[in-house]
Amino acid sequence: MSRELDSLESVTSLKRQLTKPPVTLKAQLQRAERKKQTRSVLLIIPLVAFICVTFAFPLVEMLYRSVDNQSVPKAFPETADYIKQWDYQGLPPLEIQQTFMAELKRAHQHKSLPKLASRLNIEVSGMRSLLMKTGRKLNKDNVFPTSLEEIRKLDKRWAKPQYWSAIKTLSSSYTLSYYLAALDMRYDESGSITMQPETRQVYVDLFIKTFGMSLVITLICLVMAYPVSYLLANLPDKKANLLLIVVLLPFWTSLLVRTTSWIVLLQNQGVLNDLLIWSGLSDERLAMIHNTFGTIVAMVHILLPFMILPLYSVMKGISPSYFRAARSLGATPATAFIRVYMPLTVPGVGAGALLTFILSIGFYITPALVGGRSGQMISNMIAYHMQTSLNWGMAAALGGLLLGVVTLLFYVFNRIVGINNIKVGG
């Protein structure tokens, strides 16, 4: 009986297997592809998480800080709502001024006024002293102004519309005032965008100086790196490897050590000045440090490998047959080099120039140690706002503008490389 049951179960299972639809090759391939994709995703998740934590989130936080203005509306919520009705004409109505005075008194009692006053002082100089003085009087005398005259008795500056305009400008949760300040502009008493006074116009000139110095450094690096890269690409492998080690040697030395070594070389009592005096080429010692010249020299030395390596990688992949073909068609060596070889190196030139320029506009240590006051760059101003003035919004706006420039350079680089590839392919 048991044998019959076993045979019946085996027959039933065999029928069930036969009635199942056959697994096709396409389904097997799809299943294998899904497993492969899942495995790939699991492998890259740690890298994506690392990039998000160390790059994406700080970048988003920086961009948010450059437009963030939550502190003022949170401290003066009723004033922020009521002052929107004011059209910058004359002074705000008495009700708006009384509402602000009540919230100002409350902020002084809660010890939160100094931070708010510092934020408003960025918009209008003298705002901090005005708010602190008014807050002390409101709490000390324990009175509440019932007329415009009593408000002016607290401080006569409340009769000037520029202070009320600053409060209205910062009444929203987000603002462009940091970016305007980074471009030497501001909101005037009527709420319109205007230029800062000449005595406060700093950042545009500093941006121009930073981009100009970075462009000069990039051009010098290109002129110096092109022949070195060409030599590396055309030497025998044994000699090329030895020369490549010499090029990469600065990477094995600390950036701080390389920068301080230039201080020793370029200072008034340094090696170069001693050589110039000893050789008779100069009768007096030259100022080669704590200025723009010293910054450019030190940064060219540090950034030169970043120009050589992209050029070398592109030149190494160019076949010598192109040059020989041009020579066989009657071109002189100079013509073949200029008309055939150099256009093929444009991707390397673009990549090296882009990398060198981007690194140079964000350099901080070298200009700070070697540049002095005249050799400072925009990165030094960003560090000042981050560490000294604690105006993180301004630092974020300056960094955001640099990020925009870098993004634009990437776009231009891709366009140039794409056009060059089309021409070469055609």
C-alpha positions in Angstrom: 0.0 0.0 0.0 2.8 2.4 0.9 4.6 1.7 -2.4 1.4 2.5 -4.3 1.1 5.8 -2.4 4.8 6.7 -3.1 4.4 5.9 -6.8 1.2 8.0 -6.9 2.9 11.0 -5.3 5.9 10.7 -7.7 3.5 10.6 -10.6 1.6 13.6 -9.3 4.8 15.6 -8.8 6.0 14.7 -12.2 2.8 15.9 -13.7 3.1 19.2 -11.8 6.6 19.7 -13.1 5.5 18.9 -16.6 2.5 21.3 -16.4 4.8 24.2 -15.3 5.7 26.7 -18.0 9.3 26.2 -19.2 11.7 28.9 -18.0 12.9 30.6 -21.2 16.4 31.8 -21.8 15.2 35.4 -21.9 13.8 35.1 -18.4 17.0 33.6 -17.1 19.0 36.5 -18.6 16.7 39.0 -17.1 17.0 37.4 -13.6 20.8 37.3 -13.9 20.8 41.0 -15.0 18.7 42.0 -12.1 21.0 40.2 -9.7 24.0 42.0 -11.3 22.3 45.4 -11.0 21.4 44.8 -7.4 24.9 43.8 -6.6 26.2 46.9 -8.3 23.8 49.1 -6.4 24.8 47.6 -3.1 28.5 48.2 -3.9 28.1 51.9 -4.8 25.8 52.7 -1.9 28.7 53.4 0.5 30.4 55.7 -2.0 27.2 57.6 -2.7 26.6 58.0 1.1 30.2 59.2 1.5 29.8 61.8 -1.3 26.5 63.0 0.2 27.9 63.4 3.7 31.2 65.0 2.7 30.2 67.0 -0.4 26.5 67.3 -1.3 25.1 68.1 2.1 27.7 70.8 2.9 27.2 72.3 -0.5 23.4 72.5 0.0 23.9 73.8 3.5 26.2 76.6 2.1 23.7 77.6 -0.6 21.0 77.6 2.0 22.9 79.9 4.4 23.5 82.3 1.6 19.8 83.1 1.3 18.7 82.2 4.9 17.1 85.0 6.9 15.0 83.1 9.4 16.3 84.8 12.5 14.8 88.3 11.9 11.2 87.2 11.0 11.2 84.7 14.0 12.3 87.4 16.4 9.9 90.0 15.1 7.0 88.0 13.6 4.2 90.6 14.0 6.5 93.4 12.7 7.4 91.2 9.7 3.7 90.8 8.9 2.6 94.4 9.4 5.6 96.2 7.8 4.8 94.5 4.4 2.0 97.1 4.2 4.5 99.9 4.2 5.6 101.1 0.8 8.9 102.8 1.8 7.2 106.2 1.6 8.1 108.4 4.6 8.1 106.5 7.9 6.0 103.4 8.9 2.7 104.1 10.7 2.7 104.4 14.4 1.1 101.0 14.9 4.0 99.3 13.0 6.5 101.2 15.0 4.8 100.3 18.3 4.6 96.7 17.3 8.3 96.7 16.6 9.2 98.4 19.9 7.2 95.8 21.8 9.0 92.9 20.1 12.3 94.7 20.5 11.8 95.0 24.3 10.9 91.3 24.4 14.0 90.3 22.5 16.2 92.4 24.9 14.6 90.7 27.9 15.3 87.2 26.4 19.0 88.1 25.7 18.5 87.4 21.9 18.9 91.0 20.7 22.7 91.2 20.3 22.7 88.5 17.6 19.7 90.1 15.8 21.3 93.5 16.0 24.5 92.2 14.4 22.5 90.7 11.6 20.7 94.0 11.0 24.0 95.9 11.3 25.2 94.1 8.1 22.5 95.9 6.2 22.9 99.4 7.8 25.9 100.5 9.7 25.0 101.7 13.2 22.0 99.5 13.5 23.5 97.4 16.3 24.1 100.4 18.6 20.6 101.8 17.8 18.8 98.5 18.7 20.9 97.9 21.8 20.4 101.4 23.1 16.6 101.3 22.4 16.2 97.9 24.0 18.1 99.1 27.2 15.9 102.2 27.5 12.7 100.3 27.0 13.5 97.8 29.7 15.2 100.3 32.1 12.5 102.9 32.1 9.7 100.2 31.8 7.7 102.5 29.5 6.0 102.0 26.2 6.0 104.8 23.6 2.5 105.9 22.6 3.5 108.4 19.9 6.1 109.1 17.2 7.6 111.8 19.4 8.2 109.3 22.3 9.8 106.8 19.9 12.2 109.6 18.6 13.0 110.4 22.2 14.4 106.9 22.6 16.8 107.7 19.8 16.6 110.4 17.1 17.7 107.9 14.4 14.3 106.3 14.4 13.2 109.4 12.4 15.4 108.3 9.5 13.7 105.9 7.0 16.9 104.0 6.2 16.6 102.0 9.5 13.0 101.1 8.9 13.8 100.1 5.3 16.4 97.6 6.5 13.8 96.1 8.8 11.4 95.7 5.9 14.1 94.3 3.6 14.8 91.6 6.2 11.2 90.9 7.0 11.0 87.8 4.7 12.5 84.4 5.5 14.8 84.4 2.5 16.9 87.3 1.2 19.3 88.1 -1.6 21.1 90.8 0.5 24.2 88.6 1.0 24.6 88.1 -2.8 24.0 91.8 -3.4 26.7 92.6 -0.8 29.0 90.2 -2.4 28.6 92.2 -5.6 29.0 95.5 -3.8 25.3 96.3 -4.0 22.6 96.9 -1.5 18.9 97.8 -1.0 18.5 101.5 -0.6 15.8 103.4 1.4 13.2 102.9 -1.3 13.8 99.1 -1.5 15.6 99.4 -4.9 19.0 97.8 -5.6 21.8 100.3 -5.8 25.6 100.3 -5.5 27.4 100.5 -2.2 29.3 103.7 -1.4 32.8 103.7 -2.8 34.3 103.3 0.6 32.5 100.0 1.0 33.1 98.5 -2.5 35.5 95.7 -1.8 34.3 92.4 -3.2 34.0 93.1 -6.9 37.6 94.4 -7.1 38.7 91.4 -5.1 36.9 89.0 -7.5 38.5 90.7 -10.5 41.9 90.5 -8.8 41.3 86.8 -8.0 40.3 85.9 -11.5 43.1 87.9 -13.0 45.7 86.3 -10.8 44.2 82.9 -11.5 44.3 83.5 -15.3 47.9 84.6 -15.1 48.9 81.6 -13.1 47.0 79.3 -15.5 48.8 80.9 -18.6 52.2 80.6 -16.9 51.6 77.0 -16.0 50.4 76.3 -19.6 53.5 77.8 -21.2 55.8 75.9 -18.8 53.9 72.6 -18.9 53.4 72.3 -22.6 57.1 71.6 -23.6 57.6 69.4 -20.5 54.5 67.3 -21.4 55.6 67.0 -25.0 59.0 65.8 -23.8 57.5 63.3 -21.5 55.2 61.9 -24.2 58.0 61.5 -26.7 60.9 60.3 -24.6 61.7 56.5 -24.2 59.7 55.0 -21.4 62.7 54.6 -19.1 63.7 58.3 -19.3 60.1 59.4 -19.3 59.3 57.6 -16.1 62.3 59.1 -14.4 61.3 62.6 -15.5 57.7 61.9 -14.4 58.9 61.1 -10.9 60.6 64.5 -10.8 57.3 66.1 -11.9 55.3 64.2 -9.2 57.9 64.9 -6.5 56.0 68.1 -5.2 53.0 65.9 -4.5 55.0 64.0 -1.9 55.9 67.2 0.0 53.5 69.0 2.3 51.8 72.1 0.9 52.7 74.0 4.0 56.4 73.0 3.6 56.5 74.1 -0.1 54.9 77.4 0.8 57.2 78.2 3.7 60.2 77.3 1.5 59.2 80.0 -0.9 59.1 82.4 2.1 62.8 81.5 2.8 63.7 82.0 -0.9 61.8 85.2 -1.6 62.2 87.2 1.6 64.3 90.4 1.7 67.2 88.5 3.4 66.4 85.3 1.5 68.5 83.2 -0.9 67.3 84.9 -4.2 68.0 88.4 -2.9 71.5 87.3 -1.7 72.2 85.9 -5.1 71.1 89.0 -6.9 73.3 91.2 -4.7 76.3 88.8 -4.9 76.1 88.6 -8.7 75.7 92.3 -9.2 72.4 92.1 -11.0 70.8 94.3 -8.5 72.1 97.0 -6.2 69.2 96.7 -3.7 67.1 94.0 -2.3 63.8 93.5 -4.1 60.4 93.0 -2.5 59.4 89.6 -3.8 57.2 88.4 -0.9 54.0 89.6 0.7 52.8 90.9 -2.6 51.1 89.7 -5.8 54.5 88.6 -7.3 55.2 86.2 -4.4 51.7 84.7 -4.6 52.0 84.0 -8.3 55.4 82.4 -8.1 54.5 80.1 -5.2 51.2 79.1 -6.7 52.7 78.4 -10.1 55.2 76.0 -8.5 52.4 74.2 -6.6 49.9 74.0 -9.5 52.3 73.2 -12.3 51.9 69.4 -11.9 48.1 69.8 -12.3 48.7 71.2 -15.8 51.4 68.8 -16.8 49.5 65.5 -16.0 46.4 66.2 -18.2 48.5 67.4 -21.1 50.8 64.4 -20.8 47.9 61.9 -20.7 46.5 63.4 -23.9 49.8 63.8 -25.8 50.7 60.2 -24.9 47.6 59.0 -26.8 48.4 61.0 -30.0 49.8 58.7 -32.7 53.1 59.8 -34.3 51.6 58.8 -37.7 49.6 62.1 -37.8 52.7 64.1 -37.7 54.5 61.9 -40.2 51.5 62.1 -42.6 51.5 65.9 -42.5 55.3 65.9 -43.2 54.8 63.5 -46.1 52.2 65.9 -47.6 54.8 68.7 -47.7 54.2 70.5 -44.4 57.2 71.9 -42.6 57.8 70.6 -39.0 56.5 73.9 -37.6 53.4 73.8 -39.7 52.7 70.1 -38.9 53.1 70.8 -35.2 50.8 73.9 -35.2 48.2 72.7 -37.7 48.0 69.0 -36.8 49.6 68.2 -33.4 48.4 71.2 -31.4 44.7 70.9 -32.2 44.8 67.3 -31.0 46.0 68.5 -27.6 43.1 70.9 -27.1 41.3 68.5 -24.7 44.4 68.3 -22.5 45.0 72.0 -22.6 41.3 72.6 -21.7 41.4 70.0 -18.8 44.7 71.3 -17.4 43.7 74.9 -17.7 40.3 74.3 -16.1 41.8 72.3 -13.2 44.6 74.8 -12.6 42.2 77.8 -12.8 39.6 76.2 -10.4 42.3 75.3 -7.9 43.9 78.7 -8.0 40.7 80.7 -7.4 40.1 78.7 -4.3 43.6 78.7 -2.9 43.9 79.9 0.7 47.1 78.9 2.5 49.6 80.2 -0.1 48.0 83.7 -0.5 47.6 83.9 3.3 51.3 83.1 4.0 53.1 84.6 1.0 50.7 87.2 -0.4 50.4 89.7 2.4 47.7 92.4 2.0 48.2 93.0 -1.7 48.4 89.3 -2.6 45.1 88.3 -0.9 42.4 86.5 -2.9 38.7 86.0 -2.4 39.3 82.8 -0.5 41.0 84.8 2.2 37.9 87.0 2.6 35.7 83.9 2.8 37.9 82.6 5.6 37.7 86.0 7.4 33.9 85.9 7.4 33.9 82.3 8.6 36.5 82.7 11.4 36.6 86.4 12.5 33.4 88.3 11.6 31.3 85.1 11.9 29.1 86.3 9.0 28.5 82.9 7.6 25.8 84.1 5.2 28.3 86.4 3.5 30.9 83.7 3.3 28.3 81.3 1.8 27.3 84.0 -0.8 30.9 84.5 -1.8 31.4 80.7 -2.1 28.1 80.5 -4.1 29.4 83.0 -6.6 32.6 81.0 -6.9 30.6 77.8 -7.4 28.6 79.5 -10.2 31.9 80.5 -11.9 33.2 77.0 -11.7 29.9 75.6 -13.1 30.1 78.0 -16.0 33.7 77.0 -16.7 32.7 73.4 -16.8 30.0 74.2 -19.3 32.3 76.2 -21.5 35.0 73.4 -21.3 32.5 70.7 -22.4 31.4 72.9 -25.3 34.9 73.6 -26.5 35.9 69.9 -26.2 32.8 68.8 -28.0 33.3 71.3 -30.9 37.0 70.2 -31.1 36.0 66.5 -31.3 33.5 67.3 -34.1 36.2 69.1 -36.1 38.7 66.3 -35.6 36.2 63.7 -36.5 35.1 65.6 -39.6 
